[in-house]
Amino acid sequence: MNALAEVKAEAARPTALKFEVGARTLVAVQRSLQRVPLSLADARSGALPELPPLAREAHGYSITSLPEPLVADAIKASGGMLPFVRQRYTRHYIDFTTGFEAWFAGLSSSARQGLRRKARKIAAECGGELDVRAFRTPAELETFHDVARRISLRTYQERLLGSGLPDTPEFIAEMLTLASAGGVRAWLLYIAGEPAAYLYCPAEGDTLLYAYVGHDPAFDDWSPGAVLQLQALQELFDEGRFAHFDFTEGEGQHKRQLASGGVACVDLLLLRPSLANRVTMAALAGFNRLVAEAKRAVQGAGLGGWAKKLRRG
């Protein structure tokens, strides 16, 4: 077993354990969980995180981006807590030290051709050049946030997942504080003068995080998010300020397409062994098995695209 690594833990907070199908939540059970988020550096190190003392009011821990080979060791180290793997995924990232040309050459030929074609299409609509605007300073970020929020309100991430760009006073204050220290990069893509897509990335040390992204569904046929992502990455390679671009938790075709590396991870719950927690874990595990079987049946019948549209509404 690798050496224990100290990680920062958050205070215990209500967390919904969701019984969900795609993006739709059918039922949610609330538990107070102490989140232990592993950074990209933590995940790449392969070291077992040292769990902090569990708060008295907490039902357990939620460990995110735990390297999959460490699951058994983490369960053993918990001392008899109830384990539950919420999701498995590769934590994808881009290594900026390779340079843009080497990174781009490492993408599949179909990915390179597709990105170039989409960029040319949008550029033609904008008079021959892409209209991508970058934002870094506090004043610039205030302008960015106003425009990006209006885009976010129209996205399915906001409507169905509640994961659009936040507009709380706390988020805005943190954004401006980070910007004052040079710790934010953000971009907007305009098509024919209309804001079409946004990307917001805060920094953790020399790593930039893929935090909030969205595009106006009116521009779906233009793939504005992919074009904006490519332009932003080229700027970041040229800037040379950051070592890695972290796609954070969860899977996604665009992440797999653009990444230059990845770590196989899980999000692991460790709950106190109470009767209520045992019943909840058993019910959630059984429900997830049924959803997985139904998904395989739908895919086997060739109805995957229709089911995706139905889930998004």
C-alpha positions as CSV (number, residue, x, y, z in Angstrom):
1,M,0.0,0.0,0.0
2,N,1.3,3.5,-0.9
3,A,2.0,5.9,1.9
4,L,-0.9,7.8,3.4
5,A,-1.4,11.3,2.1
6,E,-2.9,14.2,3.9
7,V,-5.8,15.8,2.1
8,K,-8.1,18.7,2.9
9,A,-11.6,17.7,4.0
10,E,-14.7,19.9,3.9
11,A,-17.2,20.3,6.8
12,A,-20.1,17.9,6.9
13,R,-23.0,19.0,4.8
14,P,-26.3,17.6,3.5
15,T,-25.8,15.4,0.5
16,A,-28.5,13.8,-1.7
17,L,-28.1,10.1,-2.4
18,K,-30.0,10.1,-5.6
19,F,-32.1,7.3,-7.2
20,E,-31.8,8.6,-10.8
21,V,-32.2,7.7,-14.4
22,G,-29.9,9.7,-16.5
23,A,-30.3,13.3,-15.6
24,R,-33.7,12.8,-13.8
25,T,-33.8,12.2,-10.0
26,L,-36.7,10.0,-8.9
27,V,-36.0,9.9,-5.2
28,A,-33.3,11.3,-3.0
29,V,-32.2,10.3,0.5
30,Q,-30.4,13.0,2.5
31,R,-27.3,12.2,4.4
32,S,-24.8,14.5,6.2
33,L,-21.5,13.6,4.6
34,Q,-18.0,14.9,5.1
35,R,-16.5,15.4,1.6
36,V,-12.9,14.5,1.0
37,P,-12.1,15.8,-2.5
38,L,-8.8,14.5,-4.0
39,S,-7.1,16.9,-6.4
40,L,-5.5,15.8,-9.7
41,A,-2.1,15.7,-8.0
42,D,-3.5,13.5,-5.2
43,A,-5.1,11.1,-7.7
44,R,-1.9,11.0,-9.8
45,S,0.3,10.3,-6.7
46,G,-1.5,7.0,-6.0
47,A,-1.2,7.6,-2.3
48,L,-4.0,6.5,0.1
49,P,-5.7,9.6,1.6
50,E,-5.7,9.9,5.4
51,L,-9.2,10.5,6.5
52,P,-9.8,13.2,9.0
53,P,-11.8,12.5,12.2
54,L,-15.4,12.1,11.3
55,A,-17.6,14.9,12.7
56,R,-20.2,13.8,15.2
57,E,-23.1,14.9,13.2
58,A,-21.9,13.3,10.0
59,H,-23.2,10.0,8.6
60,G,-19.9,9.3,6.8
61,Y,-17.4,10.3,4.2
62,S,-17.7,11.1,0.5
63,I,-14.3,10.6,-1.1
64,T,-14.0,11.8,-4.7
65,S,-11.4,10.9,-7.3
66,L,-10.0,8.0,-5.3
67,P,-7.7,5.9,-7.5
68,E,-9.5,2.7,-8.1
69,P,-6.6,0.4,-7.0
70,L,-6.9,2.0,-3.5
71,V,-10.6,1.2,-2.9
72,A,-9.9,-2.0,-0.8
73,D,-7.3,-0.2,1.3
74,A,-9.6,2.7,1.9
75,I,-12.4,0.4,3.1
76,K,-10.0,-1.5,5.3
77,A,-8.6,1.8,6.8
78,S,-12.1,3.0,7.6
79,G,-12.5,0.4,10.3
80,G,-15.8,-1.2,9.4
81,M,-17.7,1.6,7.7
82,L,-20.2,0.7,4.9
83,P,-18.7,1.2,1.4
84,F,-20.6,2.2,-1.7
85,V,-19.0,3.2,-5.0
86,R,-21.2,6.0,-6.5
87,Q,-19.4,6.1,-9.8
88,R,-16.4,5.0,-11.7
89,Y,-14.6,7.2,-14.2
90,T,-11.3,8.3,-15.6
91,R,-10.1,11.6,-14.3
92,H,-8.8,13.0,-17.5
93,Y,-6.3,15.8,-17.9
94,I,-4.1,17.6,-20.4
95,D,-0.3,18.0,-19.9
96,F,0.6,21.5,-21.0
97,T,4.3,20.8,-20.9
98,T,4.1,18.9,-24.2
99,G,3.3,22.0,-26.2
100,F,0.2,22.7,-28.3
101,E,1.5,21.1,-31.6
102,A,2.5,17.8,-29.9
103,W,-0.8,17.6,-27.9
104,F,-2.9,18.4,-31.0
105,A,-1.0,15.8,-33.1
106,G,-1.7,13.2,-30.4
107,L,-5.5,13.5,-31.0
108,S,-7.1,11.1,-33.4
109,S,-7.2,12.2,-37.0
110,S,-11.0,12.3,-36.9
111,A,-10.9,14.6,-33.8
112,R,-8.5,17.0,-35.4
113,Q,-10.4,17.2,-38.6
114,G,-13.7,17.6,-36.8
115,L,-12.4,20.4,-34.6
116,R,-10.9,22.3,-37.6
117,R,-14.1,21.9,-39.6
118,K,-16.3,23.2,-36.8
119,A,-13.9,26.1,-36.2
120,R,-13.9,27.1,-39.9
121,K,-17.7,26.9,-40.0
122,I,-18.1,29.3,-37.1
123,A,-15.3,31.6,-38.4
124,A,-17.1,31.9,-41.7
125,E,-20.2,33.0,-40.0
126,C,-18.1,35.6,-38.0
127,G,-16.6,37.3,-41.1
128,G,-13.5,35.0,-41.4
129,E,-12.2,34.9,-37.8
130,L,-13.4,33.4,-34.6
131,D,-14.8,35.8,-32.0
132,V,-13.4,34.4,-28.8
133,R,-13.0,36.8,-25.9
134,A,-10.8,36.1,-22.8
135,F,-11.3,37.3,-19.3
136,R,-8.9,37.4,-16.3
137,T,-9.2,40.6,-14.2
138,P,-11.9,41.2,-11.6
139,A,-13.5,43.9,-13.9
140,E,-13.4,41.6,-16.9
141,L,-14.9,38.7,-14.9
142,E,-17.8,40.8,-13.8
143,T,-18.6,41.4,-17.5
144,F,-18.0,37.7,-18.3
145,H,-20.3,36.6,-15.5
146,D,-23.2,38.7,-16.6
147,V,-23.1,37.4,-20.2
148,A,-22.3,33.8,-19.2
149,R,-25.2,33.6,-16.7
150,R,-27.7,34.6,-19.5
151,I,-26.3,31.7,-21.6
152,S,-26.3,29.3,-18.6
153,L,-30.0,29.9,-17.9
154,R,-30.8,28.4,-21.3
155,T,-28.7,25.2,-20.9
156,Y,-29.9,21.7,-20.0
157,Q,-27.2,21.7,-17.2
158,E,-29.1,24.5,-15.5
159,R,-32.6,23.2,-16.2
160,L,-32.1,19.6,-15.3
161,L,-29.0,19.3,-13.3
162,G,-28.8,22.5,-11.4
163,S,-25.1,22.8,-12.4
164,G,-25.1,25.9,-14.4
165,L,-22.7,28.8,-13.7
166,P,-23.6,30.0,-10.1
167,D,-24.9,33.5,-9.4
168,T,-24.7,33.5,-5.6
169,P,-23.0,36.3,-3.8
170,E,-20.5,33.8,-2.4
171,F,-19.5,32.5,-5.8
172,I,-19.1,36.0,-7.3
173,A,-17.0,37.1,-4.3
174,E,-14.8,34.0,-4.6
175,M,-14.5,34.6,-8.4
176,L,-13.3,38.1,-7.9
177,T,-10.9,37.2,-5.2
178,L,-9.3,34.5,-7.4
179,A,-9.2,36.9,-10.3
180,S,-7.3,39.5,-8.1
181,A,-4.6,36.9,-7.6
182,G,-4.6,35.8,-11.3
183,G,-6.3,32.6,-10.5
184,V,-9.1,32.5,-13.0
185,R,-9.3,32.1,-16.8
186,A,-12.6,32.5,-18.6
187,W,-13.8,32.8,-22.2
188,L,-16.9,33.6,-24.3
189,L,-17.5,32.6,-27.9
190,Y,-19.7,34.8,-30.0
191,I,-21.3,33.8,-33.3
192,A,-22.5,36.6,-35.6
193,G,-22.4,38.9,-32.6
194,E,-24.4,36.7,-30.3
195,P,-22.9,35.1,-27.2
196,A,-23.0,31.4,-27.9
197,A,-20.8,29.6,-25.3
198,Y,-18.8,30.1,-22.1
199,L,-16.0,28.4,-20.2
200,Y,-15.0,29.2,-16.6
201,C,-11.8,27.8,-15.2
202,P,-10.4,28.6,-11.7
203,A,-6.8,27.6,-10.8
204,E,-5.4,25.4,-8.0
205,G,-1.7,26.0,-8.0
206,D,-0.4,25.2,-11.4
207,T,-3.5,23.3,-12.4
208,L,-6.5,24.8,-14.2
209,L,-9.9,23.3,-13.4
210,Y,-12.7,22.6,-16.0
211,A,-15.3,24.0,-13.7
212,Y,-18.3,25.5,-15.6
213,V,-19.1,25.2,-19.3
214,G,-22.2,25.7,-21.4
215,H,-23.7,26.9,-24.7
216,D,-26.9,28.4,-25.9
217,P,-29.0,25.5,-27.3
218,A,-30.0,27.7,-30.3
219,F,-26.4,27.1,-31.5
220,D,-26.4,23.3,-31.0
221,D,-25.7,22.6,-34.7
222,W,-22.5,24.7,-34.6
223,S,-20.7,22.8,-31.7
224,P,-19.7,26.1,-30.1
225,G,-18.5,24.4,-26.9
226,A,-15.9,22.3,-28.7
227,V,-14.6,25.2,-30.7
228,L,-14.4,27.4,-27.6
229,Q,-12.6,24.7,-25.8
230,L,-10.0,24.3,-28.5
231,Q,-9.3,28.0,-28.7
232,A,-9.0,28.3,-24.9
233,L,-6.5,25.4,-24.8
234,Q,-4.4,27.0,-27.5
235,E,-4.2,30.2,-25.5
236,L,-3.3,28.2,-22.3
237,F,-0.5,26.3,-24.1
238,D,0.9,29.6,-25.4
239,E,0.6,31.3,-22.0
240,G,2.7,28.6,-20.3
241,R,1.4,29.5,-16.8
242,F,-0.1,26.2,-16.0
243,A,1.2,22.6,-16.0
244,H,-2.1,20.7,-16.3
245,F,-5.7,21.2,-17.4
246,D,-7.9,19.1,-15.1
247,F,-11.2,17.8,-16.5
248,T,-12.2,16.9,-12.9
249,E,-14.7,14.2,-11.9
250,G,-16.9,12.3,-14.3
251,E,-16.7,10.9,-17.9
252,G,-17.5,12.6,-21.2
253,Q,-16.7,12.1,-24.8
254,H,-15.0,15.5,-25.1
255,K,-12.8,14.7,-22.1
256,R,-11.7,11.4,-23.6
257,Q,-11.1,13.1,-27.0
258,L,-8.9,15.9,-25.7
259,A,-7.1,14.4,-22.8
260,S,-3.4,13.5,-22.9
261,G,-3.6,11.4,-19.7
262,G,-6.0,10.0,-17.1
263,V,-6.3,8.2,-13.7
264,A,-8.9,5.5,-13.2
265,C,-10.9,6.7,-10.2
266,V,-14.1,6.1,-8.1
267,D,-16.2,8.3,-5.9
268,L,-16.5,6.3,-2.7
269,L,-19.0,6.6,0.2
270,L,-18.1,5.3,3.6
271,L,-21.0,5.4,6.0
272,R,-21.5,4.6,9.6
273,P,-22.8,1.0,9.9
274,S,-26.3,2.0,11.2
275,L,-29.5,0.1,10.2
276,A,-30.8,3.1,8.2
277,N,-27.6,3.4,6.3
278,R,-27.6,-0.4,5.5
279,V,-31.1,-0.2,4.2
280,T,-30.3,2.9,2.1
281,M,-27.2,1.4,0.6
282,A,-29.0,-1.9,-0.3
283,A,-31.9,-0.1,-1.9
284,L,-29.6,2.2,-3.9
285,A,-27.4,-0.7,-5.1
286,G,-30.5,-2.7,-6.2
287,F,-31.9,0.3,-8.0
288,N,-28.6,1.0,-9.8
289,R,-28.5,-2.6,-11.0
290,L,-32.0,-2.3,-12.5
291,V,-31.1,1.0,-14.3
292,A,-27.9,-0.5,-15.7
293,E,-29.8,-3.6,-17.0
294,A,-32.5,-1.3,-18.5
295,K,-29.9,0.8,-20.2
296,R,-28.2,-2.3,-21.7
297,A,-31.6,-3.4,-23.0
298,V,-32.3,0.0,-24.6
299,Q,-28.9,0.2,-26.2
300,G,-29.3,-3.3,-27.5
301,A,-32.6,-2.3,-29.1
302,G,-30.9,0.7,-30.8
303,L,-32.9,3.3,-28.9
304,G,-30.1,5.0,-27.1
305,G,-30.5,8.4,-28.9
306,W,-34.2,8.5,-28.3
307,A,-33.7,7.7,-24.6
308,K,-31.1,10.5,-24.2
309,K,-33.5,13.1,-25.6
310,L,-36.2,11.8,-23.3
311,R,-34.0,12.2,-20.2
312,R,-33.1,15.7,-21.1
313,G,-36.7,16.7,-21.8
